[in-house]
Amino acid sequence: MTILKMSAEDYTISAEYLALMLEFLDRRGIGEERALEGLPIEPGCWRDPKARLTAAVFDRFARRALALTGEPWMGWELGASMTLSSHGFLGYAAMSSETLGDAIELAVKFFRTRSTIIQLESFADGDWAVLQVNEMLALGDLAPLVVESLFSSFHFMAMQLIPDVEILGELRFSYPEPAYFARLRPLIPVPVYFDCAYSQMRFPVERLQRRLRFADPRLAQMAAAQCEQEMERIKAPPALLGQVRRIMLAGSGGFPGVDDVASELHMSSRTLKRKLQQLGTSYQTLLDDLRKGLAVEYLTQSHRSVDEIALALGYSDASNFARAFRRWTGRSPSDYR
């Protein structure tokens, strides 16, 4: 497995999402000129389906939007305002798919047409169907905006495609619970967990077979063909963060060290550290995040003892694990449970 040369400029997002964010700002009395001042964004570029923003430019714009509004929860409202057409031809392809499973399969396959900053993955976990967000770049404190807007949009679009269906499932987020979420929690009809190993939407696997309201095989085929054309002109940066996490999880008897992971990826540890730094993270940060996420999931969704969890995460004893967990979350494992 060879990791190709990468550049931060390779990671992009469709400029079409700018329109939604500018509308959000406009509703709060923040005009386009003020929102874009000093940014390398050509006014009106969001009307061109081919226009893309680099991750660095999107980062600057998103942080400005959050600062101007003072509304760190804006991702939930942004997602609710999205329609299927907000996602371009991918939205039309998903909308006209035969079943929900078909729509998710297309979303995973063609998500690069919308963004290469994150990647979608889907799989079954027992009775659950899982839609997972994998970071291609470390999102850092922009993770709530990006992930919450995505999950919110998926929820409301699913309600359009499968009306009158009972809302069942759960949401998992890989970052700590934001301070604002206490006010939002009563409005969200499913259990929500934070500090998890991955950000995921989970719902009953049988829903994958549900026929969609606007199923149209001919339209789905045409939209998917257009997505194929778009994919050809959008560079796919290597998914290094996901590869590192998968190698970490595959290790038996504990988590592998940075040298072992680098060897698996056919590069030196120095090169791996440099590439991770380019992506805004480090090996130790990835390891801590993964351990923290697994610890939270074990504590909240299993009956394992603290000693058993400590051993599973590679700690020599429960006290060392407890100290690490308190550093990560500010709470002891027993308090968290």
Secondary structure, DSSP 8 states (H G I E B T S, - for coil): -------GGG-EEETHHHHHHHHHHHTTT--HHHHHTTSS--TTGGGSTT-EEEHHHHHHHHHHHHHHHT-TTHHHHHHHH--GGGGHHHHHHHHTSSBHHHHHHHHHHHGGGTBSSEEEEEEEETTEEEEEEEESS--GGGHHHHHHHHHHHHHHHHHHHSTT-----EEE-SS---TTHHHHGGG-SS-EE-S-SSEEEEEEGGGGG-B-TT--HHHHHHHHHHHHHHHHHS-----HHHHHHHHHHH-SSS---HHHHHHHTTS-HHHHHHHHHHTT--HHHHHHHHHHHHHHHHHHH----HHHHHHHTT-SSHHHHHHHHHHHHSS-HHHH-
